[in-house]
Amino acid sequence: MQNKVEEFLTSLEVEKGYSENTRVAYKNDLGQFLAYVRTSPQPPVQSWGQVTKDHLVAYILSLKADREYASTTVARKVAAIKSFFHFLVAEGFVKDDPTATLDSPRVKRYLPRAISQEDVERLLDAPGKGDEPRSLRDRAILELLYATGMRVSELVALNEGDVDLASASVRCFGKGGKERVIPVYERAVQAVEGYIGKGRVRLLRQSEEKALFLNQRGERLTRQGLWLIVKGYVRQAAIKVPVTPHTLRHSFATHMLRGGADLRNVQELLGHANIATTQVYTQVSNERLREVYDESHPRAR
């Protein structure tokens, strides 16, 4: 049974071009399901063709009741199983698809958490005004996160050449490799310029390193490293509500909308494919994006 899982994972890479992270998630979810059906009281199975809808329903119930997984996690695991059985049927490995009449679990929608503009200001001020490489870097990171609403993965993936200080913009690549250019307010431009001129050059170890944000070893900063940086400054700023790097993305969107930005313009700036969850990109001219940004961003005014 495991060999079919491996064939499916290979098809995700070769035929669909899925990322390594996505394939690892599928592998973990299907591995968990395989372990369940092999010891299931339904009874246990010896081939994928023996899996029935009863196995699936019992598995979903066990995820909710026994393991207490969040509804989003359960929905993701069910989606992986459905995709796998679609593959098995398409390749002729099984005749009937037990997931065909299986409803996807209802996902609870959670409102994104933003912090107040006062808390944002305290957080952005936390690295101080010093000229130490770490202070310069961290100030640029925090300002750029709030200036652009970028995802953490997008920010740590930035190369030095992705920032255009002259046009006050940054180029990043979102989900699916979708490129977008985001305006940046002046104070964030100054922070990044100071870091590149006085901080990055002192952190750099290898001249060929392209990453914009470097750690103490002169290597590209990781998502985990960025999370620890933000966590430290949240504590230093004595902010009482929970804050993660993604909170600054939520705060960017919330504050832009409160400032009068159009929902679809904010969608474009964030790189969302869906206005509610994920929908087709709304095409907005770069000139209009800059105009909306300058009018709406609280630190650009």
C-alpha positions, 0 to 999 in steps of 0.5 A: 500500500505504501508503494501507491502512496509513493507513486502518488507523491511522485505524480505530484512532483512530476505532473503537477509541479507541487512544492516539496513542502506540499508533498511532505504534507501529503506524505504525512497525511496519507501516512497517518491514514494508512496507519489507521486503516491497517489497524482499523476496527472496520476491519483492517485492510490489506489493499487500497481497494478494500477501503470503504466509506465507513473507514473514512467516516470513522477516521474523520471522527477519530481525528475530531474526537480522539486527536482533537484536531482543528477543523482546518487540519481535518479538512486538509487531511480529507482533501489529501485522501480525496486527491489520492483516491482520485489518482488511484481510480484514474490510474486503474489501481482501484475500481471504486472511489470511496471518497466520491460521496464523502462530504468535506468537513465544514471549516470554522472561519477564524477572523484574522487578528490585528493589533492597534496602530499604537501597538504597531508603533511601539513594536516598530520602535523597539529595535531602537535607533542604533547603528549595530547591524542587528538593530539596522536589520531588525528595524528594516524587517519590521518596517518592511513587514508592516509597509507591505503586508508580505508573508513571512516566507516572502520576506525571507526569500527576498534578495537584495536586488528585489528592493528598488529604493529609487522607486520605493517598491519591493518585488516579491513572489507569492504562492504559486510563484505569482510576482507582485510589486508593492509600494513602500512608504518612505520610513520603510525605505529609509530603514532598508537603505540604512540596513543595506548600507551599514548593516548588511555589509557587516553581516555578509560573509560570502560576496555571492550571497544574494539574500537581503536579510542575513543572520549572524552567520551571514546566511539567509534568515529563516522563517524561524529566525524571523519569528524569534526576532519578532517575539523578542521585540513584542516582549520588549515593547510590552505588547500584551496581545498575541503577536506573530510575524503574520499579525503585521500582515493582518494589521497592514490589511486592517489599517489600510481598509480603515484608512479608506483603501478599496478591498480589491486594491488591498487584495492585490497588494496582499497577493490574495487569489480570492477576496474572501478566501482565495479568488482570481487576482483583480488587475489594478494598475501599478499607478493606482496601487501607488495612489491608493497606498499613499492615500491609505497607509497610516505611515505613508501620510 
